[in-house]
Amino acid sequence: MAPHAALEEIGRPFEIRKVERNEDGLSPPDYLAVNPLGRVPALVDDDGLVLWESAAITIHLADKHPEAKLLPPPGTAERAIVVRWLVYLTNTVQASFMHFAYPERLVGGDAVDAVRGGAARYLAREFEHVDEQLGRGPYLLGETFSAADLYLHMVTRWCRRLERKAWSLPNVGPHYRLLSERPSAGACSMRTASSPTPTTTDGYGSQPFLVVPNSLTIVVYLLAMAAGVRLLQGRQRALAALSVAEQAPPTLTASA
Ligand SMILES: N[C@@H](CCC(=O)N[C@@H](CS)C(=O)NCC(=O)O)C(=O)O
């Protein structure tokens, strides 16, 4: 959701494509052609760049669209702090969620419940840490909204399967409500709900699996195919099978 929310904040046309995994949790070969790791999300940019790792995706989008002010300028202390939060939330907190959702990937038998319980305890500590650091905020950077807030909002939402809900914490709670009121949050839900693609089985319900900025992408794909560009050729079938294109306003299409 967070890279999706970043795209909604940026406001350029883009597409969401969802991937359905099989009962063994395997991504279809079409998606593996986009991201060999099979994890989501992945971004296919309109110049053909393919990125996975959501922090990297968000930093890339923010750098391409500085007008959206998702990240402070490079070289500033504020930028370093936002990147620190992005990395912490995506690769520490999110990793704990993965252990909570998929303990059987680590252990078997009776140990599964123990690992799930341990992951829930880790998550409780991690959210307490975030709550302390956030303080009155209202944002992770104090008065200034940033992409890190989109991540905190996303992982707070994921607590619906946990006994201890992060939105009950004194500072994360108001942050969660504040972020829920942003137009990008509503736009995310609407776009995800109206996307006529399969639901995922990634443990968290329906999630955007593949986001593509700029609806010109679809045109670029077709042109690239005709020109025989290998990178795009390999992916065209997957993208055609997994998605529905969204029309860009003509002016944006022309200027993109
Ligand atoms: N560090 C990666 C983590 C990616 C990740 O674990 N994504 C989850 C969904 S939130 C996923 O693909 N889960 C399905 C699975 O692990 O099979 C990122 O931030 O992009």
The ligand as an SDF file (V2000), in Angstrom:
LIG
                    3D

 20 19  0  0  0  0  0  0  0  0999 V2000
   11.5280   -5.6950    2.0620 N   0  0  0  0  0  0  0  0  0  0  0  0
   10.5610   -5.9940    1.0410 C   0  0  0  0  0  0  0  0  0  0  0  0
    9.5420   -6.9410    1.6050 C   0  0  0  0  0  0  0  0  0  0  0  0
    8.5780   -7.4090    0.5720 C   0  0  0  0  0  0  0  0  0  0  0  0
    7.5510   -8.3430    1.1600 C   0  0  0  0  0  0  0  0  0  0  0  0
    7.8430   -9.1220    2.0680 O   0  0  0  0  0  0  0  0  0  0  0  0
    6.3220   -8.2500    0.6510 N   0  0  0  0  0  0  0  0  0  0  0  0
    5.2550   -9.0810    1.1440 C   0  0  0  0  0  0  0  0  0  0  0  0
    3.9220   -8.3600    1.0700 C   0  0  0  0  0  0  0  0  0  0  0  0
    3.8500   -6.9980    2.0990 S   0  0  0  0  0  0  0  0  0  0  0  0
    5.1520  -10.3120    0.2840 C   0  0  0  0  0  0  0  0  0  0  0  0
    5.5230  -10.3120   -0.8780 O   0  0  0  0  0  0  0  0  0  0  0  0
    4.6090  -11.3410    0.8750 N   0  0  0  0  0  0  0  0  0  0  0  0
    4.3540  -12.5530    0.1990 C   0  0  0  0  0  0  0  0  0  0  0  0
    5.4360  -13.5640    0.4220 C   0  0  0  0  0  0  0  0  0  0  0  0
    6.3530  -13.3230    1.2130 O   0  0  0  0  0  0  0  0  0  0  0  0
    5.3280  -14.5980   -0.2030 O   0  0  0  0  0  0  0  0  0  0  0  0
    9.8680   -4.6950    0.5820 C   0  0  0  0  0  0  0  0  0  0  0  0
    9.7720   -3.7690    1.3840 O   0  0  0  0  0  0  0  0  0  0  0  0
    9.4660   -4.5860   -0.5890 O   0  0  0  0  0  0  0  0  0  0  0  0
  1  2  1  0
  2  3  1  0
  2 18  1  0
  3  4  1  0
  4  5  1  0
  5  6  2  0
  5  7  1  0
  7  8  1  0
  8  9  1  0
  8 11  1  0
  9 10  1  0
 11 12  2  0
 11 13  1  0
 13 14  1  0
 14 15  1  0
 15 16  2  0
 15 17  1  0
 18 19  2  0
 18 20  1  0
M  END
$$$$
